[in-house]
Amino acid sequence: MNKFAAALIIAIIGLLFFYLGLPVISYGFTGFALILIALIIFYIILTGFAASGKKLVTNFTGLHKALFAIGGLLIFYITLLPLIVSAPMFHARAYREMIGKVHTGKEIANHIAPISINKARVVDEELAHLLGEKILGSDPALGSKSELGEFFIQKVGNDLYWVAPLLHSGFFKWLNNSEGTEGYVMVSATNERDVKLVQQLNGKDLKIKYQPGAFFGSYTKRKLYFGGYATTPLDDYSFEIDDTGKPYWVVTKYSKKVGFGGNDATGVVLLDAQTGDIKEYSIADAPKWVERIQPISFVIDQLSDWGEYVHGYWNFSNENKLMITEDLTLVYGDDGRSYWYTGVSSVGKEESAVGFVLVDTRTKEATMYNQSGATEYAAQRSAEGKVQEKGYRASLPVPYNINGIPTYVMTLKDGGGLVKMYAMVAIGDYTIVGVGNTMRETLMSYKNVFNMAGNRINPDAADNRKTLNTVVQRIHSDIKNGNSFYYFTVDSSPKIFIGSSQLSNELPVTAAGDSIRISFDTDNEEVIDVSTFDNLAIGNKK
């Protein structure tokens, strides 16, 4: 084959490889080098051999020899060079320092936001997907041409939502609807009845044109690649909406810090899911509504390396090695910022944590709280054991600050993935468990168990307890699941108090006008569970 025809074929094949493969053209990446090696091999096969009678003879020219040399360099680039410049055995310290300075915190309860029980996250990603499928299935025409994408959790205003785009269900669905799918689904993370299919914005139809389920130029990665980011590594395509509901793909821009390894976020790129407009920001300048600048995979790798290489690479005795306990969970701090949360345990000890880490999802600032407690796994098993006869399974726990007590909150679901009960487990001691059919019952059960434990988890918890001598204004009883609960109001307080007959035998015989002494934990609830109850009008009391 003549050289011009061979070059034309190679050029066409090369364009296809780059168009479909979208390799990052930059040092530290091997995809483009593999394509070049393949193209060199094809060219040599097409032009480097000639037929001589019945034999095939080589016809190598100076160009072929140069291509052999370039191919050899490329093979070295993708094999030996990464080992030299990136292998942990040579660069353990660099990998350990990727996470940056890990600050030491005093009390994790001071960092995790106090929360009202009606704001606790009770809908996880699995349940959000079930609820999203249900609302999508309610419109057969829409459900036949679209499918739910991945759900991402984020704050929209002051509320927490799972948000997922509608994606094309196949090539022919995309071909018939190439202007985009019809909106996105929002599922409240705190209320499973709050499910929305958003198809309009400011009176105009929403069309998610750029998405992972699209083809050709509407494919998100290809849109960015040929939009000026062929030489820029991008990762973690997250679907987020701004405070007005406008949909974007939030993509992390990163670089390699240790040769071919050590991925580290350097900025963020916003791709308008409707128009395809592209904007790039540094970490410091990113819009406030953008929460996930630090990809969870990057943080997991960096935390794992920080715990693994504490004494370098050659540490066969595992001395002082640490490991993260579970996948990272997105939580919100007392400062309103979002954090990746995980427990940290010694290598080989999966039940107990030696501390907990919070990593800012925007800046990557990490804080380690050196306090022992239960791992997420241990808390899940403890909650499941409380209702083992029902066979429920616990969702991934979310840490909250409840009356100054670091607490895991989780749901207990049946085999179909539906929430049946709720559970709270003390992070400091996973034997302290409260379960209930509602969050209110769960909170009461948890506080009762905690109080009976004599505050052995947190000796300072008594500092948050208030004692009140007052007079009952009104009182009313209610029976739930065979237990009697008494709701009452008192003078000088707008709150409603609640206590069970198990708390005090004097509650059932208390009437309006009786003088009482109660103690309770100060919290954010409108209905407050009392810790102790004493009717001063009964017996000889002062």
Secondary structure, DSSP 8 states (H G I E B T S, - for coil): --HHHHHHHHHHHHHHHHHHH----STT--HHHHHHHHHHHHHHHHHSEEEETTEEEE---HHHHHHHHHHHHHHHHHTHHHHHHH-HHHHHHHHHGGG--EEEES-GGGTB-B--GGGS----HHHHHHHHHHHHHTSHHHHHHEEE---EEEEETTEEEEEEEEEESSHHHHHHTTT-B--EEEEESS-TT-EEEE-EETTEE--B-SBTT--GGGBHHHHHIIIIITTS-EEEEEEEE-TT--EEEEEEEEEEEETTEEEEEEEEEEEETTT--EEEEETTTS-TT----S-HHHHHHHHHHHHHTTT-S--TT-TT-EEE-SS-EEEEBTTS-EEEEEEEEETT--SEESEEEEEETTT--EEEE---EE-HHHHHHHHHHHTTTTT-EE---EEEEETTEEEEEEEEE-TTS-EEEEEEEETT-TT-EEEESSHHHHHHHHHHHHHHTTT-S-GGGGGGEEEEEEEEEEEEEEEETTEEEEEEEETT---EEEEETTT-TTGGG--TT-EEEEEEE--S-SEEEEEEEEETTTTT--
